[in-house]
Amino acid sequence: MNQLTIAVNTAPSVRDNLTTQLRFHFPEITALEFADGEVTIHAGQQLATAAVERTVRRILDRFNSVPPAIRSKVLLDSRVADSVQAWGSRRHAFPVAVLADAARAFSKELRRAVPPLRRRVLPDRSAALRAGINVYGHETAALLAALDRLTASCIRGVYEAEVIHVPSLIPSSLVERAGYVDTGCQHLSFIAPLSTDPDVFDAFVPFWKSDGRDDRRVLDYVRTPRDVLSPAVCLPSYPLLEGKTVASDEALVLSFGGSVFRDESGNLNNRERLLEFHIQETVVIGGAEPLARIHGELADLMVCVASVLGLDFSLQTAADIFFGDAAGSLLFTQLASTNKIELAVRSASVGHPVATASLNKHGSHFAKAFDITDERGLPTSTMCLGFGLDRLAYLLFERFGLDLAALGDHVDANVEALLKERA
């Protein structure tokens, strides 16, 4: 059977979780359609109906405490003039002059990146190595670098940010200590180098050449994994502060970029859902009052960046995809708060809004895990802002194609409009 219909009656956020988790567990599923209290599951090949039905029930049982009416709250919609005007009058605004300077530098960088090339190895935006893994062409590489500098320059131009460089590979013990195994184990990709045992090592190449590359027996030839590909770019920053004190009236700001790896199985594509993607990250550690102010400024930064890029967007509360027995309570907590705010950009080709930036309050979660305290010995608070550069680039190419000069002109015009609006 390539199609299956099951009765469901859930909140939109639970539907998102159900869709993502089913396509994670059953990559042969191609689509889920929700209508009239039912979900119809489509697959490209025969479905194991009993296993799918059992998994649907298990997932829904975990979310049975989530009220059907709960949903994300829209904080700003770029299509609604009153919404934009109300947002501009907020107390905590990002310094727009800094954003304007960074955006003008962004435009100049794009124009410098467009000399004619006589010969192209990759004439398109990107080439897919497989689902979720891209090689980017000349214009995309230039745009990704420019977006990285744009978003980083805004942070470093306003805050006394310490710039660090983080690895793509981190110890699995760090992931466990940070609590990521409990909340995001579906993102983990373990690294298992070849065995150093001489007999096993010598036997590997003959095994591999005998069509062993698709055989699970390859696990017999590798060492026990100690490391994972980083599933969240912020994780390596917290051990740097272990045992340190941050006063309750101050905030430390770390600024860095990096690659994130999330193998989401059947959810992967080569547009907005990648196995490897690039993030420009800001981590803030400090007291409640300075973090509240900076949180407001960073939320406004997301709006300002989207505005100068000319994106069709909304800013809204959001929730992660949660697996496991605590999924329902975690989802409800995020949706009932402003702990997670996303910049959601509308996309014609994807068919639904795409989250391109995320601002996350952690409370004292990481401070407790890594013993980061204030002058009273109490756990301090942390939060992070991440811009998804690959998604931003994809959505800009969706509108402008490969014409980076036209994009630069568009950004310059939007900068002047934003300055006038905020004057």
N, C-alpha and C positions, 0 to 999 in steps of 0.2 A: 504494500500500500504506500503510495506517494503523497497521500493527503490524509489528515486526521483532524477532526473537529471535537473540541472539548468545551464543556460549559465552564465559564469563569465570570466572576463579577468583582473586579478589583479596581483600585486607584490607578490613575495613569502611571504613577511612579513605579507601582508594582508590575504593571505591564512591561515597562522598560526593563526591569530586573528579570522578568520571566523571559522576555525575548533574548536578552543578552546571555542569560545562563543556558537556555536551551540550545542556542547556536554554539555556545562554548562546549557543551557536552556532546552535542550531535551536529558536527560540522556539515553533514549532508543536508540539514535544514536550510532552505533558501529564503523563506519568508514566513512571517506570522501576521495574520489579519484578525483584528478584533472588531466584532460587530454583534449587537443584540445579545450581550451576555455570553458570547462564545468566542473562542479563538480557533481559527483554522490554520493548521500547520502544513506548509508545503515543503516538499523535499525533492532533490534532484535524483534520488534513488530510493529503493525500498526502505521504509521506516520500520524500526523495531518498535511497533506500537505499544506493546506492554511496557517496555522500558521508558518510552517517552511519557506515557500516561502516569507511570509511577513517579517519574521525575517532576512532572508538572504538579502533582499533588504534594510532593515533598516541598517544593519551592513555595507553593501557595500557603501551605501550613505554617511556614516560617514567617509569612507576612500577614497572618490572619488578624493580628492586632492593629494593623494600619488602617485607619478609617478610610472608606472609599472616597470621601470628599476631599481628603488632604491632597494638596498639589503645590507646585512651585509658585512663588509669589513674584510677579513682575515688578521690579523696582523702577525701570525706565524702558520705554519703547521708542526707538528712533523714528518710528512712523507717526507718533502721537505728539503733536507740538506742545500741548499742555504738559505732558510728561517730561519732555526735554527741558522746558522752561522751569518747571518745579525743581528738577534735579539741579539745574544751574544755580539755584538760590540756596543750596545746602550749606551748612556751616563749615564742613571740612572739604575744601576744594584743593585739588592738586595745583601747584603753581603753573599756570598755563604758559607763562613765558618760557619756562624750561622746556616744556613739551614742544612749543613752537620752534625753539632753536634746534632741538633734536630732530624734529620733523623736516625742517629745511635742510639739515645736513643729510638726512635720509634721501630726500629728493635729489640732491646733488650727487650722492653716491650712486643712485640708480642711473642717472644720465651718464656718469663716467663708465658705467658697466656695459654700454650698448654700442661699442664700435663694431662695424661690420666684420664678420668672420668669413674668410674665403672658403673655408672647408669646415663642415660640421660632422663630428662623429655621432652626436646626439642632438638632432635638430628640434626635438620636442621638449616639452616641460620635464618629462621624466621617462625612464624605462623601468619596467618591473622585472626584478629578478625572480620573485614569486610573490604570492599574496602577502602584503604587509611590508615588503622590502623593496625600496626604490633606489635607483641611481638617478641623480638629478642632473639636468642639463645646465648650460651656461647661464641662462637667465634665472633659473630657479636657484642655482647656487649663489648668484649675486643678490637675489632678493632675500634669501634666508640670512645671508651675512648682514645685509642692511637692516632687516627686521631685528636681528639680534642686537645690533648696535643701537637702534632706535629705542628699544625697550630698556636696555641696560643704561643708556645715557640719561634717560628720564630719572631712574632711581639714583644714579651716581651724581646727578646734577642737583639733587635736592637733599639727600641724606648723606651723612658721613658714613658711607657704605664701605665695608671691607671687602675687597674683591678676592675671591678664592677660585681654585680650579678643582673640580671633583672628578673622581674616576668613574668609569662605566661599570667597573667590576667591584663588588663589595662583599665582605664576609657574610655568610649566611647567619652567623651569630649576631651581627648588627641588625639584620632584618628581624630576627626573633626578638631581640631586646627592644626594638622600636615598636613592637606590637603588630607589625605588618603581616605576620603569619596568620594572626587572628582575623584581620580585616581585609586582607588583599592577597591571600595565598594563590588565587587564580592567576596572578600576574608573574609568579616566580618562574624563572628559567635558570636551572642549576648548570654550573660549569663543571664538567668532569674531564680532566685531562687524561691522556693515555697512561696506562699503568707503567710504572718504572721497573716492575719485576722483569728481569731479562728474558725469561721464557715466554711470558705473556706478551711482552713487547715484540719479540721476534715473530710471534705467531699472528700478530695483528694484520700486517700487510697481506699475507696469503689469504686470510679470512676475508678481508675487505675486497680483494680482487675476485673472490669467488662469490660475488653478488651479496656480500655481507652488509652493504650500506643500508639496506632496508630491513635488516634483521635485528630484532631486539637482543640477540645474543651479543651485539656490540657492547652491551653493558658489562660483559665479562672481561672486557679489555680496557676498562677505564677505572680510574681511582674514585674513591668516595668523594663526592662533591663537598668542597668547603666554601665555595663562593657562588654568588648569583649575579646575573646581569641586573643592573640597578633598575628596580621597578618604580622608583620615585627619586627624582634628582636631589631632593632636600635631605635624604636620609644621612649621607656622610657628614653633614654639617653639625649635627647635634653632639657627637662624641667630642668635637673640638671644645665644647663648652662644659664638659663634664667636671663637676666639682667647683665650678666657678660661680661667682656672685655677680648679679646684675641688679643694681639699685632699683627700687620700685618707681622712682621718678625718671628713669632713663630707658632708652631702647637701643639695642645693638642691631645693626642692619648688615646682613651678608648678601653679596650680589655675585651670581655665578650662572654659567650656562652648562648644559650637559645633555647627554643622550639618555633616553629612558627606553626600556625594553618591556613590552607586555605582549605575550603571545596569547591572543584572545580567540584562537582557534577559528571557528566558522564565522566569527564577526569581522575577521580581517579583510581589508581590501587595499587598494593602492591610492585611495583618495584621502579620507579623513580618519581611517581606522588602520593605523600602521603598527607593525611589530616594533620597529625602532623609530623614534621620533625625537625632536630636539626642543628643549625647553630653556627659556631664559627665566631664571628663578630669583626671587627675593625672599629671604628668611628674616623675620623680625623677632627679637627676644627682649622682653622687658616687662615693665609694670602695666597695670590695667589702664591707667590714664593715658600714657603715651601710646600704647597700642591701640586704644580706641580712636585717638586722633589719626594715627597713621593708617588704620584700617579704613577710615572714611576717605583719606587722601588716595589710597591705593584703589579703592572702588571707583573713585572719580578718574584715576589714571586709565583704567580700563575703558571708561566712556570716552575720554579724550583721544586715546589711541584709535579706537574704532571710528570716531568722528573724523579725524584727519585722514584716515585711510578710506573713508567714504563707504563704510560697510553698512548693511541693513541689519540692525541688531536689536537685541533686548538685553538688559541686565536683570538677572533673576536669581532667586534662591534656588538651590539645587541639591541633589543628593548623589552619592556614589552608588555604584553597583555593589551590593553586599551579598556574599555567599555565607553559608553556615547558619548555626542555630540562633545567633544573635542578630541576624539580618534585619528582622522586623523592627526591633527597638532602635538599631543604628539608623535605619532609614527614617523612622519617625522623628528621631532627635534632630537630624539634619533638616528635614523639611519644616519642622516647627520652629526653626531658628534662622539666624543669618550666619550660621557657622560655615556655610559654603555658598559663595556667590559666583555665578558664572556669566561670562560674556558669550551669549548665544547668537550666532550669525546665521541668518537665513541663507539657504543655498538651493538653487533651482536643480542642480544636478544630483545632489545628495537626497533631496526630498524632505528634509527636516532640518531644524536649526542645529548648527554645529558649535559645540563649546570650544572657544578659542583661547580663553583665559579663565583662571580659577583662583579665587581668593579664599583661603581656608583658615579658620580659627582652630587652634589645637587645644586651647585651654592650657592646663598644666600637664597634659599627657606626656609630652617629650621631656618636660622639665623633671617630672617624677622619675622617668626611666633613666635619665642621665644626670640626676642630682644637680640641677641648675636652680639656684635659689636667689632670693633677694636678701637685703641686709638683715632681715628678721629671721632668716633661715627657712622661709616659706617657699614652696615651688613657685617659680615665675611662670609667665605665659609665653607662648610662641604662636606665630602665624606665618603663612607663606603665600606668595603670589607667583603663579607660573603662567607665562605666555607660551602657547603652543605654536611654534614658528612654522612647522610644516602645514598645519591647518590654515593659518593666516595666509601663507603663500598660495596654497591651493585655491582659497576663496578669492584672492586678488587676481590670480590667473583666470579664474572662472569669468571674471568681469572684463579684464583688460587684455587677456591673451599674453603674448610675449613682449608687448610694447611697454618696456619699463620707462621710457621717456614720457609716454602719455600718463602713466601712473604717477610719475614725479610731478607733472603739471597739475594733475588732479589733487594731489596732496597739498601742493602750495596754495591752491585756491581754497581748500578746506581749512588750512591753517589760518588764513586771513578771516574766513567766516567765523571760526571758533573764537579768535581774538576779539572780533567785533561783538559776538554774542556774549562773551564773558566780561566785556569792558564795564 
